[in-house]
């Protein structure tokens, strides 16, 4: 019954074909688009980076009320304090807003919650921009509202970014899991330091802008959205996330943002150790924009 309903409600064939053609064109023109973007934004350089004002986790929230308790669990378990967490509720049609209001006061000492709501449903890219612009911190980590951070993810990225003074964005991989609640495993399995007690020894795959400008496919640098961390100055230099799909170098708002930063600044991806759990099978729909 559900599959039949999904079939009936799917977009018209013409709209689906236009989407596929646009995505294929974006992929073919990736290198050209990145070079054009770099030329336009070179006057923004050089950009300074600083860890002095701390780190914030920005969480765009839409129609994932059932997953929020586990999201708050991973925040409460973070080994790094203090930090700021900015929830941006994008006019969900479920109980997300009410659930956030209930859970925010329960966060432990050293975690400063900021709860925002967009004027109307405007999409994930817009919601993240609202959260980043509101935060007073120097460093931003993004967490999707249905995913789960390793319990020392913040501690690890702060140390890695402090040790690698050239990086403006740090990405990572994630472990997929399904269902409601927290991912399986004990607390020890949710620690990066269980594999690398010295965070500065976490293997990194580095990319310079010259590397990125030769990319032929969006996944030539492959990182998850949850756990990706960047300096706010880099976000400012590239104009933030692009809510308007027509402006993006690739169709997906997260990969578009990551690639645009990488076209201007050195980045790295921790490809051998996950910084988050990615909940597969949950809806990725974010209203106006995914």
VMD Tcl script that draws the C-alpha trace (Angstrom):
set ca {
  {0.00 0.00 0.00}
  {2.76 2.45 0.97}
  {4.82 1.71 -2.13}
  {1.71 2.20 -4.27}
  {1.03 5.56 -2.63}
  {4.66 6.64 -3.08}
  {4.43 5.70 -6.75}
  {1.29 7.80 -7.23}
  {2.79 10.80 -5.43}
  {6.15 10.76 -7.19}
  {7.01 13.82 -9.36}
  {5.87 13.83 -13.00}
  {8.17 12.15 -15.51}
  {9.16 15.46 -17.07}
  {10.26 16.89 -13.73}
  {12.27 13.75 -12.94}
  {14.00 13.87 -16.33}
  {14.85 17.55 -15.92}
  {16.38 16.80 -12.52}
  {18.49 13.94 -13.91}
  {19.68 16.03 -16.86}
  {20.56 18.97 -14.60}
  {22.52 16.67 -12.28}
  {24.43 15.11 -15.19}
  {25.25 18.54 -16.60}
  {26.47 19.73 -13.21}
  {28.78 16.71 -12.94}
  {30.23 17.18 -16.42}
  {30.92 20.85 -15.78}
  {32.25 20.42 -12.24}
  {35.85 21.44 -12.91}
  {34.79 24.40 -15.01}
  {32.26 25.54 -12.40}
  {34.81 25.30 -9.59}
  {37.39 27.27 -11.57}
  {34.85 29.99 -12.31}
  {33.84 30.11 -8.65}
  {37.47 30.38 -7.55}
  {38.20 33.25 -9.94}
  {35.23 35.24 -8.64}
  {36.06 34.62 -4.97}
  {39.85 35.01 -5.05}
  {39.54 38.67 -3.95}
  {38.18 37.33 -0.63}
  {41.59 35.80 0.16}
  {43.57 35.60 2.37}
  {41.24 34.53 5.19}
  {42.33 34.06 8.77}
  {41.34 31.09 10.92}
  {41.07 31.05 14.69}
  {40.00 28.64 17.40}
  {39.72 31.34 20.05}
  {35.93 31.75 20.05}
  {35.14 28.07 20.44}
  {33.03 25.62 18.47}
  {29.33 25.22 17.77}
  {27.28 22.32 16.44}
  {24.62 23.56 14.01}
  {21.67 21.19 13.59}
  {19.01 21.84 10.92}
  {15.79 20.19 12.09}
  {12.83 19.10 9.98}
  {10.27 16.34 10.60}
  {12.57 14.15 12.67}
  {10.96 14.44 16.10}
  {11.33 10.70 16.68}
  {15.11 10.86 16.35}
  {15.83 13.90 18.49}
  {16.28 12.09 21.79}
  {19.27 10.16 20.42}
  {20.63 13.39 18.92}
  {20.54 14.99 22.36}
  {22.18 11.89 23.85}
  {25.24 12.22 21.62}
  {25.50 15.92 22.46}
  {25.23 15.30 26.21}
  {27.97 12.64 25.98}
  {30.54 14.89 24.28}
  {33.90 14.84 26.06}
  {34.66 18.44 25.00}
  {33.13 21.36 26.92}
  {32.09 24.11 26.67}
  {30.44 24.29 23.30}
  {27.39 25.82 21.69}
  {24.64 23.92 19.90}
  {22.30 25.75 17.54}
  {19.05 24.04 16.58}
  {17.29 25.57 13.56}
  {13.72 24.26 13.24}
  {12.50 24.68 9.66}
  {8.73 24.63 10.23}
  {8.25 20.90 10.52}
  {4.84 19.31 10.12}
  {5.43 16.92 13.04}
  {6.27 17.53 16.73}
  {9.89 18.59 16.14}
  {9.47 22.14 17.52}
  {7.70 21.01 20.70}
  {10.23 18.22 21.25}
  {13.16 20.62 20.91}
  {11.58 22.93 23.48}
  {11.32 19.99 25.89}
  {14.83 18.65 25.37}
  {16.98 21.82 25.24}
  {16.67 22.61 28.99}
  {17.86 19.08 29.77}
  {21.33 19.52 28.24}
  {24.07 19.34 30.89}
  {26.29 22.18 32.08}
  {28.84 23.40 29.58}
  {26.53 23.02 26.59}
  {24.78 26.21 25.53}
  {21.62 25.52 23.48}
  {20.24 28.10 21.05}
  {16.82 27.29 19.59}
  {15.79 29.11 16.42}
  {12.91 28.78 13.99}
  {12.82 29.90 10.38}
  {9.95 32.24 9.36}
  {8.71 29.57 6.94}
  {9.95 26.27 5.54}
  {12.99 27.29 3.53}
  {15.16 24.18 3.23}
  {18.23 22.76 4.89}
  {20.76 25.09 3.26}
  {18.86 28.16 4.45}
  {18.45 26.69 7.94}
  {22.18 25.99 8.28}
  {23.02 29.54 7.19}
  {20.69 30.88 9.87}
  {22.43 28.75 12.49}
  {25.96 29.66 11.42}
  {25.22 33.37 11.18}
  {23.67 33.34 14.67}
  {26.57 31.52 16.32}
  {29.36 33.63 17.82}
  {31.91 30.82 17.59}
  {34.91 30.49 15.26}
  {34.36 26.87 14.25}
  {31.18 25.12 13.07}
  {30.36 21.43 12.99}
  {27.20 20.35 11.16}
  {25.02 17.53 12.43}
  {21.91 16.30 10.63}
  {19.06 15.91 13.09}
  {18.71 12.16 12.54}
  {22.43 11.32 12.84}
  {24.66 10.68 15.84}
  {28.13 12.03 16.70}
  {30.95 9.98 18.16}
  {31.18 11.02 21.80}
  {34.60 12.64 21.38}
  {34.00 14.08 17.90}
  {34.24 17.69 19.09}
  {37.37 17.03 21.12}
  {38.98 15.30 18.15}
  {38.24 17.99 15.55}
  {39.40 20.82 17.81}
  {42.73 19.06 18.39}
  {43.14 18.07 14.74}
  {42.40 21.59 13.48}
  {44.74 23.06 16.07}
  {47.53 20.71 14.98}
  {46.95 21.21 11.23}
  {47.12 24.98 10.93}
  {46.52 25.06 7.16}
  {43.10 23.36 7.08}
  {39.83 25.27 6.73}
  {37.51 22.28 6.54}
  {37.75 18.82 8.07}
  {35.48 16.07 6.83}
  {35.00 12.47 7.89}
  {33.16 9.28 7.14}
  {30.23 7.74 9.04}
  {28.92 4.32 10.05}
  {25.44 3.57 8.69}
  {22.72 2.28 11.01}
  {18.95 2.01 10.86}
  {15.90 2.39 13.07}
  {15.04 4.59 16.02}
  {17.15 5.25 19.09}
  {20.93 5.35 19.47}
  {23.20 3.29 17.21}
  {24.20 -0.14 18.51}
  {27.36 -0.67 20.55}
  {28.72 0.37 23.92}
  {30.12 3.79 24.83}
  {33.68 2.66 24.10}
  {32.75 1.91 20.48}
  {31.46 5.48 20.14}
  {34.88 7.02 20.86}
  {37.41 7.97 18.19}
  {40.15 7.61 20.80}
  {39.35 3.91 21.15}
  {41.22 3.57 17.84}
  {43.45 6.66 17.90}
  {44.18 7.83 21.49}
  {46.30 10.59 19.95}
  {43.91 12.50 17.68}
  {46.76 14.13 15.77}
  {47.65 10.66 14.43}
  {44.23 10.19 12.80}
  {45.06 9.58 9.10}
  {43.96 12.43 6.86}
  {43.56 12.58 3.11}
  {44.49 16.12 2.11}
  {43.27 18.15 -0.85}
  {44.65 21.45 -2.11}
  {42.62 23.79 -4.33}
  {44.76 22.59 -7.25}
  {43.64 19.02 -6.54}
  {39.99 19.99 -6.31}
  {40.00 21.99 -9.53}
  {40.86 18.76 -11.37}
  {37.89 16.85 -9.92}
  {35.60 15.23 -12.46}
  {33.00 13.88 -10.03}
  {31.40 15.32 -6.85}
  {32.50 12.27 -4.84}
  {36.18 12.64 -5.71}
  {36.28 13.98 -2.17}
  {33.79 11.88 -0.26}
  {32.72 12.95 3.22}
  {29.51 12.82 5.18}
  {27.63 15.96 6.09}
  {27.29 15.13 9.79}
  {30.60 15.75 11.52}
  {32.01 17.99 8.79}
  {33.65 20.99 10.44}
  {34.74 24.33 9.03}
  {35.88 27.77 10.07}
  {33.22 30.43 10.01}
  {35.56 32.70 8.05}
  {35.61 30.12 5.24}
  {31.80 29.95 5.30}
  {31.75 33.74 4.92}
  {34.31 33.71 2.11}
  {32.31 31.31 -0.06}
  {28.93 32.90 0.64}
  {27.63 30.13 2.90}
  {25.40 27.30 1.75}
  {23.43 28.00 -1.43}
  {19.65 27.53 -1.00}
  {19.25 28.24 -4.73}
  {20.10 25.01 -6.57}
  {20.81 26.86 -9.81}
  {23.84 28.55 -8.21}
  {25.47 25.34 -6.99}
  {28.42 23.62 -8.63}
  {26.70 20.29 -7.86}
  {23.08 19.62 -7.03}
  {23.50 18.63 -3.35}
  {23.76 21.54 -0.92}
  {26.29 19.87 1.41}
  {28.68 18.65 -1.29}
  {28.35 21.95 -3.16}
  {29.41 23.84 -0.03}
  {32.30 21.47 0.69}
  {33.62 21.69 -2.88}
  {33.39 25.46 -3.01}
  {35.43 25.75 0.20}
  {37.93 23.22 -1.16}
  {38.37 25.29 -4.34}
  {39.76 28.12 -2.20}
  {41.33 26.51 0.87}
  {43.20 23.32 1.85}
  {40.87 20.71 3.35}
  {41.23 17.17 4.68}
  {39.04 14.11 5.18}
  {39.54 11.55 7.93}
  {38.81 8.63 5.64}
  {39.86 5.80 7.99}
  {37.95 6.69 11.14}
  {34.26 7.70 11.39}
  {33.27 10.80 13.32}
  {29.54 10.06 13.20}
  {26.83 7.48 12.66}
  {24.60 8.04 9.64}
  {20.99 6.91 10.00}
  {20.02 5.29 6.71}
  {16.42 4.68 5.80}
  {15.11 7.88 7.41}
  {13.57 10.58 5.27}
  {15.99 13.08 3.76}
  {13.14 15.35 2.72}
  {13.61 18.85 4.09}
  {10.57 20.57 2.71}
  {11.65 23.10 0.13}
  {15.23 21.86 -0.22}
  {17.09 18.72 0.75}
}
mol new
graphics top color blue
foreach p $ca { graphics top sphere $p radius 0.5 }
foreach p [lrange $ca 0 end-1] q [lrange $ca 1 end] { graphics top cylinder $p $q radius 0.2 }
display resetview
